[in-house]
C-alpha cells in the first residue's frame, strides 16, 4: 500500500519530505508527490505514516485504496 498527496490541498510546505524513511516523497511541479512503488506507509517502523503525522493540512495525505 501507499499514501497519496492531494495536489489541490498541498501547500508545498515540505514538512513531509524529510520525515519519510523510504525517501518516497519528492518535489513535483512545485508541490510534492509520493512514489507509490517505494512507499511502505511506514509499516514496521511507525504506527502511522510519518508524513501524515507532520502534515498540517487535513486530508492532504491520504491512504490509497
PDB file with one MODEL, atoms N, CA, C and O in Angstrom:
MODEL        1
ATOM      1  N   UNK A   1       0.841  -1.188   0.000  1.00  0.00           N
ATOM      2  CA  UNK A   1       0.000   0.000   0.000  1.00  0.00           C
ATOM      3  C   UNK A   1       0.880   1.242   0.000  1.00  0.00           C
ATOM      4  O   UNK A   1       2.098   1.171   0.165  1.00  0.00           O
ATOM      5  N   UNK A   2       0.234   2.362  -0.187  1.00  0.00           N
ATOM      6  CA  UNK A   2       0.954   3.634  -0.230  1.00  0.00           C
ATOM      7  C   UNK A   2      -0.002   4.756   0.142  1.00  0.00           C
ATOM      8  O   UNK A   2      -1.214   4.562   0.235  1.00  0.00           O
ATOM      9  N   UNK A   3       0.571   5.928   0.352  1.00  0.00           N
ATOM     10  CA  UNK A   3      -0.234   7.118   0.577  1.00  0.00           C
ATOM     11  C   UNK A   3      -0.162   7.992  -0.661  1.00  0.00           C
ATOM     12  O   UNK A   3       0.668   7.775  -1.544  1.00  0.00           O
ATOM     13  N   UNK A   4      -1.037   8.977  -0.716  1.00  0.00           N
ATOM     14  CA  UNK A   4      -1.093   9.894  -1.844  1.00  0.00           C
ATOM     15  C   UNK A   4      -1.249  11.305  -1.307  1.00  0.00           C
ATOM     16  O   UNK A   4      -1.966  11.526  -0.331  1.00  0.00           O
ATOM     17  N   UNK A   5      -0.586  12.252  -1.932  1.00  0.00           N
ATOM     18  CA  UNK A   5      -0.727  13.656  -1.569  1.00  0.00           C
ATOM     19  C   UNK A   5      -1.734  14.285  -2.523  1.00  0.00           C
ATOM     20  O   UNK A   5      -1.575  14.221  -3.742  1.00  0.00           O
ATOM     21  N   UNK A   6      -2.763  14.890  -1.961  1.00  0.00           N
ATOM     22  CA  UNK A   6      -3.791  15.549  -2.757  1.00  0.00           C
ATOM     23  C   UNK A   6      -3.247  16.907  -3.208  1.00  0.00           C
ATOM     24  O   UNK A   6      -3.072  17.811  -2.390  1.00  0.00           O
ATOM     25  N   UNK A   7      -2.983  17.048  -4.493  1.00  0.00           N
ATOM     26  CA  UNK A   7      -2.372  18.262  -5.035  1.00  0.00           C
ATOM     27  C   UNK A   7      -3.205  19.508  -4.759  1.00  0.00           C
ATOM     28  O   UNK A   7      -2.649  20.589  -4.561  1.00  0.00           O
ATOM     29  N   UNK A   8      -4.510  19.374  -4.743  1.00  0.00           N
ATOM     30  CA  UNK A   8      -5.373  20.538  -4.534  1.00  0.00           C
ATOM     31  C   UNK A   8      -5.328  21.051  -3.092  1.00  0.00           C
ATOM     32  O   UNK A   8      -5.778  22.162  -2.813  1.00  0.00           O
ATOM     33  N   UNK A   9      -4.791  20.248  -2.187  1.00  0.00           N
ATOM     34  CA  UNK A   9      -4.723  20.637  -0.777  1.00  0.00           C
ATOM     35  C   UNK A   9      -3.287  20.947  -0.352  1.00  0.00           C
ATOM     36  O   UNK A   9      -3.071  21.723   0.579  1.00  0.00           O
ATOM     37  N   UNK A  10      -2.326  20.357  -1.015  1.00  0.00           N
ATOM     38  CA  UNK A  10      -0.909  20.527  -0.667  1.00  0.00           C
ATOM     39  C   UNK A  10      -0.500  21.995  -0.748  1.00  0.00           C
ATOM     40  O   UNK A  10      -0.789  22.672  -1.734  1.00  0.00           O
ATOM     41  N   UNK A  11       0.172  22.482   0.290  1.00  0.00           N
ATOM     42  CA  UNK A  11       0.653  23.862   0.313  1.00  0.00           C
ATOM     43  C   UNK A  11       2.145  23.946  -0.011  1.00  0.00           C
ATOM     44  O   UNK A  11       2.723  25.033   0.013  1.00  0.00           O
ATOM     45  N   UNK A  12       2.766  22.814  -0.312  1.00  0.00           N
ATOM     46  CA  UNK A  12       4.193  22.738  -0.644  1.00  0.00           C
ATOM     47  C   UNK A  12       5.075  23.187   0.509  1.00  0.00           C
ATOM     48  O   UNK A  12       6.152  23.741   0.290  1.00  0.00           O
ATOM     49  N   UNK A  13       4.627  22.953   1.733  1.00  0.00           N
ATOM     50  CA  UNK A  13       5.421  23.354   2.898  1.00  0.00           C
ATOM     51  C   UNK A  13       6.695  22.516   3.021  1.00  0.00           C
ATOM     52  O   UNK A  13       7.707  22.997   3.531  1.00  0.00           O
ATOM     53  N   UNK A  14       6.650  21.267   2.556  1.00  0.00           N
ATOM     54  CA  UNK A  14       7.822  20.412   2.585  1.00  0.00           C
ATOM     55  C   UNK A  14       8.051  19.669   3.878  1.00  0.00           C
ATOM     56  O   UNK A  14       9.062  18.978   4.008  1.00  0.00           O
ATOM     57  N   UNK A  15       7.153  19.780   4.844  1.00  0.00           N
ATOM     58  CA  UNK A  15       7.339  19.100   6.127  1.00  0.00           C
ATOM     59  C   UNK A  15       7.366  17.582   5.994  1.00  0.00           C
ATOM     60  O   UNK A  15       8.016  16.906   6.791  1.00  0.00           O
ATOM     61  N   UNK A  16       6.683  17.046   5.016  1.00  0.00           N
ATOM     62  CA  UNK A  16       6.569  15.601   4.859  1.00  0.00           C
ATOM     63  C   UNK A  16       7.830  14.958   4.267  1.00  0.00           C
ATOM     64  O   UNK A  16       8.157  13.817   4.592  1.00  0.00           O
ATOM     65  N   UNK A  17       8.517  15.673   3.419  1.00  0.00           N
ATOM     66  CA  UNK A  17       9.657  15.087   2.697  1.00  0.00           C
ATOM     67  C   UNK A  17      10.763  14.557   3.620  1.00  0.00           C
ATOM     68  O   UNK A  17      11.179  13.411   3.444  1.00  0.00           O
ATOM     69  N   UNK A  18      11.255  15.328   4.588  1.00  0.00           N
ATOM     70  CA  UNK A  18      12.377  14.830   5.395  1.00  0.00           C
ATOM     71  C   UNK A  18      12.028  13.711   6.379  1.00  0.00           C
ATOM     72  O   UNK A  18      12.921  13.000   6.839  1.00  0.00           O
ATOM     73  N   UNK A  19      10.748  13.544   6.705  1.00  0.00           N
ATOM     74  CA  UNK A  19      10.385  12.504   7.676  1.00  0.00           C
ATOM     75  C   UNK A  19      10.099  11.159   7.034  1.00  0.00           C
ATOM     76  O   UNK A  19       9.895  10.174   7.743  1.00  0.00           O
ATOM     77  N   UNK A  20      10.080  11.092   5.717  1.00  0.00           N
ATOM     78  CA  UNK A  20       9.788   9.841   5.023  1.00  0.00           C
ATOM     79  C   UNK A  20      11.003   8.909   5.095  1.00  0.00           C
ATOM     80  O   UNK A  20      12.055   9.223   4.538  1.00  0.00           O
ATOM     81  N   UNK A  21      10.866   7.767   5.776  1.00  0.00           N
ATOM     82  CA  UNK A  21      12.013   6.870   5.927  1.00  0.00           C
ATOM     83  C   UNK A  21      12.455   6.185   4.630  1.00  0.00           C
ATOM     84  O   UNK A  21      13.589   5.719   4.529  1.00  0.00           O
ATOM     85  N   UNK A  22      11.562   6.125   3.641  1.00  0.00           N
ATOM     86  CA  UNK A  22      11.915   5.477   2.381  1.00  0.00           C
ATOM     87  C   UNK A  22      12.228   6.495   1.276  1.00  0.00           C
ATOM     88  O   UNK A  22      12.441   6.121   0.123  1.00  0.00           O
ATOM     89  N   UNK A  23      12.254   7.775   1.637  1.00  0.00           N
ATOM     90  CA  UNK A  23      12.540   8.853   0.668  1.00  0.00           C
ATOM     91  C   UNK A  23      11.574   8.796  -0.521  1.00  0.00           C
ATOM     92  O   UNK A  23      11.952   9.071  -1.660  1.00  0.00           O
ATOM     93  N   UNK A  24      10.332   8.436  -0.234  1.00  0.00           N
ATOM     94  CA  UNK A  24       9.314   8.287  -1.283  1.00  0.00           C
ATOM     95  C   UNK A  24       8.589   9.581  -1.604  1.00  0.00           C
ATOM     96  O   UNK A  24       7.849   9.640  -2.586  1.00  0.00           O
ATOM     97  N   UNK A  25       8.783  10.618  -0.800  1.00  0.00           N
ATOM     98  CA  UNK A  25       8.134  11.896  -1.061  1.00  0.00           C
ATOM     99  C   UNK A  25       9.138  12.805  -1.755  1.00  0.00           C
ATOM    100  O   UNK A  25      10.229  13.068  -1.248  1.00  0.00           O
ATOM    101  N   UNK A  26       8.734  13.275  -2.931  1.00  0.00           N
ATOM    102  CA  UNK A  26       9.645  14.077  -3.752  1.00  0.00           C
ATOM    103  C   UNK A  26       8.923  15.314  -4.300  1.00  0.00           C
ATOM    104  O   UNK A  26       7.708  15.293  -4.498  1.00  0.00           O
ATOM    105  N   UNK A  27       9.681  16.390  -4.544  1.00  0.00           N
ATOM    106  CA  UNK A  27       9.071  17.568  -5.158  1.00  0.00           C
ATOM    107  C   UNK A  27       8.636  17.250  -6.580  1.00  0.00           C
ATOM    108  O   UNK A  27       9.300  16.502  -7.298  1.00  0.00           O
ATOM    109  N   UNK A  28       7.502  17.835  -6.975  1.00  0.00           N
ATOM    110  CA  UNK A  28       6.975  17.604  -8.323  1.00  0.00           C
ATOM    111  C   UNK A  28       6.120  18.793  -8.733  1.00  0.00           C
ATOM    112  O   UNK A  28       5.060  19.028  -8.153  1.00  0.00           O
ATOM    113  N   UNK A  29       6.569  19.533  -9.718  1.00  0.00           N
ATOM    114  CA  UNK A  29       5.828  20.676 -10.262  1.00  0.00           C
ATOM    115  C   UNK A  29       5.409  21.667  -9.181  1.00  0.00           C
ATOM    116  O   UNK A  29       4.273  22.141  -9.175  1.00  0.00           O
ATOM    117  N   UNK A  30       6.316  21.978  -8.277  1.00  0.00           N
ATOM    118  CA  UNK A  30       6.042  22.969  -7.245  1.00  0.00           C
ATOM    119  C   UNK A  30       5.318  22.451  -6.026  1.00  0.00           C
ATOM    120  O   UNK A  30       5.154  23.184  -5.050  1.00  0.00           O
ATOM    121  N   UNK A  31       4.880  21.203  -6.057  1.00  0.00           N
ATOM    122  CA  UNK A  31       4.229  20.581  -4.899  1.00  0.00           C
ATOM    123  C   UNK A  31       5.022  19.328  -4.538  1.00  0.00           C
ATOM    124  O   UNK A  31       6.205  19.233  -4.864  1.00  0.00           O
ATOM    125  N   UNK A  32       4.398  18.384  -3.880  1.00  0.00           N
ATOM    126  CA  UNK A  32       5.049  17.127  -3.528  1.00  0.00           C
ATOM    127  C   UNK A  32       4.194  15.973  -3.999  1.00  0.00           C
ATOM    128  O   UNK A  32       2.973  16.085  -4.117  1.00  0.00           O
ATOM    129  N   UNK A  33       4.856  14.864  -4.266  1.00  0.00           N
ATOM    130  CA  UNK A  33       4.160  13.651  -4.681  1.00  0.00           C
ATOM    131  C   UNK A  33       4.818  12.458  -3.994  1.00  0.00           C
ATOM    132  O   UNK A  33       5.931  12.560  -3.478  1.00  0.00           O
ATOM    133  N   UNK A  34       4.121  11.336  -3.993  1.00  0.00           N
ATOM    134  CA  UNK A  34       4.622  10.116  -3.354  1.00  0.00           C
ATOM    135  C   UNK A  34       4.934   9.087  -4.432  1.00  0.00           C
ATOM    136  O   UNK A  34       4.104   8.805  -5.296  1.00  0.00           O
ATOM    137  N   UNK A  35       6.136   8.533  -4.372  1.00  0.00           N
ATOM    138  CA  UNK A  35       6.488   7.422  -5.263  1.00  0.00           C
ATOM    139  C   UNK A  35       5.844   6.174  -4.671  1.00  0.00           C
ATOM    140  O   UNK A  35       6.337   5.618  -3.689  1.00  0.00           O
ATOM    141  N   UNK A  36       4.740   5.737  -5.271  1.00  0.00           N
ATOM    142  CA  UNK A  36       3.960   4.632  -4.710  1.00  0.00           C
ATOM    143  C   UNK A  36       4.691   3.304  -4.764  1.00  0.00           C
ATOM    144  O   UNK A  36       4.364   2.389  -4.008  1.00  0.00           O
ATOM    145  N   UNK A  37       5.674   3.181  -5.643  1.00  0.00           N
ATOM    146  CA  UNK A  37       6.402   1.915  -5.727  1.00  0.00           C
ATOM    147  C   UNK A  37       7.369   1.711  -4.567  1.00  0.00           C
ATOM    148  O   UNK A  37       7.817   0.589  -4.330  1.00  0.00           O
ATOM    149  N   UNK A  38       7.701   2.786  -3.835  1.00  0.00           N
ATOM    150  CA  UNK A  38       8.621   2.639  -2.698  1.00  0.00           C
ATOM    151  C   UNK A  38       7.983   2.982  -1.354  1.00  0.00           C
ATOM    152  O   UNK A  38       8.557   2.680  -0.308  1.00  0.00           O
ATOM    153  N   UNK A  39       6.805   3.608  -1.365  1.00  0.00           N
ATOM    154  CA  UNK A  39       6.121   3.964  -0.116  1.00  0.00           C
ATOM    155  C   UNK A  39       5.640   2.699   0.593  1.00  0.00           C
ATOM    156  O   UNK A  39       5.013   1.832  -0.016  1.00  0.00           O
ATOM    157  N   UNK A  40       5.941   2.608   1.880  1.00  0.00           N
ATOM    158  CA  UNK A  40       5.521   1.454   2.685  1.00  0.00           C
ATOM    159  C   UNK A  40       4.506   1.831   3.757  1.00  0.00           C
ATOM    160  O   UNK A  40       4.140   0.995   4.584  1.00  0.00           O
ATOM    161  N   UNK A  41       4.042   3.096   3.750  1.00  0.00           N
ATOM    162  CA  UNK A  41       3.171   3.618   4.803  1.00  0.00           C
ATOM    163  C   UNK A  41       3.845   3.509   6.163  1.00  0.00           C
ATOM    164  O   UNK A  41       3.171   3.465   7.192  1.00  0.00           O
ATOM    165  N   UNK A  42       5.180   3.467   6.169  1.00  0.00           N
ATOM    166  CA  UNK A  42       5.995   3.348   7.385  1.00  0.00           C
ATOM    167  C   UNK A  42       5.715   2.042   8.131  1.00  0.00           C
ATOM    168  O   UNK A  42       5.997   1.932   9.324  1.00  0.00           O
ATOM    169  N   UNK A  43       5.164   1.062   7.427  1.00  0.00           N
ATOM    170  CA  UNK A  43       4.836  -0.229   8.027  1.00  0.00           C
ATOM    171  C   UNK A  43       6.088  -0.875   8.616  1.00  0.00           C
ATOM    172  O   UNK A  43       7.120  -0.982   7.953  1.00  0.00           O
ATOM    173  N   UNK A  44       5.978  -1.292   9.837  1.00  0.00           N
ATOM    174  CA  UNK A  44       7.095  -1.932  10.529  1.00  0.00           C
ATOM    175  C   UNK A  44       8.034  -0.955  11.208  1.00  0.00           C
ATOM    176  O   UNK A  44       8.908  -1.362  11.972  1.00  0.00           O
ATOM    177  N   UNK A  45       7.862   0.344  10.934  1.00  0.00           N
ATOM    178  CA  UNK A  45       8.721   1.356  11.544  1.00  0.00           C
ATOM    179  C   UNK A  45       7.959   2.270  12.490  1.00  0.00           C
ATOM    180  O   UNK A  45       8.484   2.679  13.525  1.00  0.00           O
ATOM    181  N   UNK A  46       6.708   2.593  12.129  1.00  0.00           N
ATOM    182  CA  UNK A  46       5.881   3.505  12.916  1.00  0.00           C
ATOM    183  C   UNK A  46       4.429   3.048  12.850  1.00  0.00           C
ATOM    184  O   UNK A  46       4.037   2.332  11.929  1.00  0.00           O
ATOM    185  N   UNK A  47       3.633   3.469  13.834  1.00  0.00           N
ATOM    186  CA  UNK A  47       2.208   3.107  13.822  1.00  0.00           C
ATOM    187  C   UNK A  47       1.445   3.808  12.715  1.00  0.00           C
ATOM    188  O   UNK A  47       0.532   3.227  12.128  1.00  0.00           O
ATOM    189  N   UNK A  48       1.805   5.052  12.420  1.00  0.00           N
ATOM    190  CA  UNK A  48       1.162   5.848  11.370  1.00  0.00           C
ATOM    191  C   UNK A  48       2.234   6.349  10.417  1.00  0.00           C
ATOM    192  O   UNK A  48       3.377   6.552  10.827  1.00  0.00           O
ATOM    193  N   UNK A  49       1.886   6.548   9.163  1.00  0.00           N
ATOM    194  CA  UNK A  49       2.850   7.155   8.256  1.00  0.00           C
ATOM    195  C   UNK A  49       3.317   8.502   8.801  1.00  0.00           C
ATOM    196  O   UNK A  49       2.502   9.329   9.211  1.00  0.00           O
ATOM    197  N   UNK A  50       4.602   8.714   8.802  1.00  0.00           N
ATOM    198  CA  UNK A  50       5.161   9.924   9.375  1.00  0.00           C
ATOM    199  C   UNK A  50       4.737  11.175   8.623  1.00  0.00           C
ATOM    200  O   UNK A  50       4.603  12.240   9.225  1.00  0.00           O
ATOM    201  N   UNK A  51       4.525  11.065   7.326  1.00  0.00           N
ATOM    202  CA  UNK A  51       4.081  12.224   6.548  1.00  0.00           C
ATOM    203  C   UNK A  51       2.714  12.708   7.021  1.00  0.00           C
ATOM    204  O   UNK A  51       2.473  13.913   7.095  1.00  0.00           O
ATOM    205  N   UNK A  52       1.827  11.782   7.336  1.00  0.00           N
ATOM    206  CA  UNK A  52       0.501  12.149   7.830  1.00  0.00           C
ATOM    207  C   UNK A  52       0.622  12.796   9.204  1.00  0.00           C
ATOM    208  O   UNK A  52      -0.096  13.747   9.512  1.00  0.00           O
ATOM    209  N   UNK A  53       1.529  12.281  10.026  1.00  0.00           N
ATOM    210  CA  UNK A  53       1.726  12.823  11.368  1.00  0.00           C
ATOM    211  C   UNK A  53       2.159  14.290  11.340  1.00  0.00           C
ATOM    212  O   UNK A  53       1.720  15.078  12.178  1.00  0.00           O
ATOM    213  N   UNK A  54       3.012  14.664  10.390  1.00  0.00           N
ATOM    214  CA  UNK A  54       3.543  16.032  10.381  1.00  0.00           C
ATOM    215  C   UNK A  54       2.754  16.997   9.508  1.00  0.00           C
ATOM    216  O   UNK A  54       2.940  18.208   9.622  1.00  0.00           O
ATOM    217  N   UNK A  55       1.894  16.505   8.654  1.00  0.00           N
ATOM    218  CA  UNK A  55       1.153  17.369   7.735  1.00  0.00           C
ATOM    219  C   UNK A  55       0.164  18.245   8.503  1.00  0.00           C
ATOM    220  O   UNK A  55      -0.608  17.760   9.330  1.00  0.00           O
ATOM    221  N   UNK A  56       0.206  19.529   8.214  1.00  0.00           N
ATOM    222  CA  UNK A  56      -0.665  20.492   8.904  1.00  0.00           C
ATOM    223  C   UNK A  56      -2.040  20.620   8.247  1.00  0.00           C
ATOM    224  O   UNK A  56      -2.961  21.178   8.844  1.00  0.00           O
ATOM    225  N   UNK A  57      -2.185  20.114   7.034  1.00  0.00           N
ATOM    226  CA  UNK A  57      -3.446  20.226   6.306  1.00  0.00           C
ATOM    227  C   UNK A  57      -4.256  18.932   6.443  1.00  0.00           C
ATOM    228  O   UNK A  57      -3.756  17.847   6.145  1.00  0.00           O
ATOM    229  N   UNK A  58      -5.486  19.052   6.887  1.00  0.00           N
ATOM    230  CA  UNK A  58      -6.359  17.881   6.993  1.00  0.00           C
ATOM    231  C   UNK A  58      -6.641  17.302   5.618  1.00  0.00           C
ATOM    232  O   UNK A  58      -6.921  18.037   4.671  1.00  0.00           O
ATOM    233  N   UNK A  59      -6.567  15.997   5.515  1.00  0.00           N
ATOM    234  CA  UNK A  59      -6.884  15.246   4.302  1.00  0.00           C
ATOM    235  C   UNK A  59      -5.963  15.543   3.118  1.00  0.00           C
ATOM    236  O   UNK A  59      -6.314  15.239   1.977  1.00  0.00           O
ATOM    237  N   UNK A  60      -4.795  16.129   3.369  1.00  0.00           N
ATOM    238  CA  UNK A  60      -3.840  16.373   2.291  1.00  0.00           C
ATOM    239  C   UNK A  60      -3.166  15.068   1.883  1.00  0.00           C
ATOM    240  O   UNK A  60      -2.987  14.800   0.695  1.00  0.00           O
ATOM    241  N   UNK A  61      -2.797  14.265   2.863  1.00  0.00           N
ATOM    242  CA  UNK A  61      -2.153  12.984   2.590  1.00  0.00           C
ATOM    243  C   UNK A  61      -3.120  11.886   3.002  1.00  0.00           C
ATOM    244  O   UNK A  61      -3.527  11.806   4.161  1.00  0.00           O
ATOM    245  N   UNK A  62      -3.485  11.042   2.045  1.00  0.00           N
ATOM    246  CA  UNK A  62      -4.488  10.022   2.285  1.00  0.00           C
ATOM    247  C   UNK A  62      -3.969   8.646   1.883  1.00  0.00           C
ATOM    248  O   UNK A  62      -3.025   8.530   1.101  1.00  0.00           O
ATOM    249  N   UNK A  63      -4.592   7.615   2.423  1.00  0.00           N
ATOM    250  CA  UNK A  63      -4.256   6.250   2.064  1.00  0.00           C
ATOM    251  C   UNK A  63      -4.869   5.924   0.707  1.00  0.00           C
ATOM    252  O   UNK A  63      -6.014   6.288   0.437  1.00  0.00           O
ATOM    253  N   UNK A  64      -4.115   5.241  -0.144  1.00  0.00           N
ATOM    254  CA  UNK A  64      -4.661   4.756  -1.400  1.00  0.00           C
ATOM    255  C   UNK A  64      -5.500   3.519  -1.130  1.00  0.00           C
ATOM    256  O   UNK A  64      -5.208   2.756  -0.208  1.00  0.00           O
ATOM    257  N   UNK A  65      -6.525   3.320  -1.917  1.00  0.00           N
ATOM    258  CA  UNK A  65      -7.380   2.129  -1.759  1.00  0.00           C
ATOM    259  C   UNK A  65      -6.705   0.919  -2.349  1.00  0.00           C
ATOM    260  O   UNK A  65      -7.264  -0.178  -2.315  1.00  0.00           O
TER     261      UNK A  65
ENDMDL
END
